[in-house]
């Protein structure tokens, strides 16, 4: 079995983790190594659900913090193995997973091994299947099977946030808007109805749509409504009878899922529409005492999280949660994905200081 050395620096461990391919659905090798490494630490109570590993301190502290990160990545595209690069005189690690989010996981693993007597009890969670359909998400599965593990006063999700606190997250909705027609030979198109042509008003509505910016508890969340996929066509000489436009709506956490769905149905009134995925957002979660302390420790004004993250799962369970990890979110999933070495060290330093203060 592959062995992880948790005495490495967070930067070196990031390199090791990124060079272990763990595209969603293929996390077992990394999960096995991670499980073995933390199971060898006597101060942690370790459990496992599939490829999700949980390690807890049991010190009887008055507060408990959950610190979580996913171990899967989007598909590799020639960006492994990890290598050192220099950008504008600064050192970076380049490669798949460096930003999203193995640098954050590396920081967490090093601290999990190091912090034998933290100020609060800590539940470390490393989970699978974050980058794919939410029905497969390891954190979702764990919450359904072991909700007791989520009993905490505050949670930190190590999603890339540029080393600053990002509060809450937008919700996300995916819908299929369908137009129907009648098949015919393209040489005699007048005897059919072209479903693709009927989709033009859908695209026109999207082109003229103006997304809102909504303030929630002092943070401004930008919404977005976009076509992300169009599927149609039978053959090169056939007028198509069906066109599906996949729509993604990113909505502010002030909207309920029901309100988000109604908004999308209103925008596309008159068209057949099917909701295929819907996940609520999370309010900033910065009101909790531990959250305020953590923001002060980071020393920067919190920002909103525009993308959906698993902080929403903690929020739904009544646990205030924030995003905090190394890496520029704009470089997540990018072919030039890379993380600042200085930022990895800074995040490790802040977390270590706050957890031991």
Helices and strands as residue ranges (DSSP letters): H 10-18, H 28-39, E 45-49, E 52-56, E 64-70, E 83-87, E 90-94, I 98-102, H 103-114, E 121-127, G 134-136, H 138-145, G 147-150, E 154-157, E 166-167, E 171-180, E 184-185, G 186-191, H 195-198, H 200-208, E 213-216, E 219-222, E 224-232, E 238-239, E 242-251, H 257-267, E 272-279, H 289-298, E 303-304, H 311-316, E 321-323, G 329-331, E 338-340, H 341-356
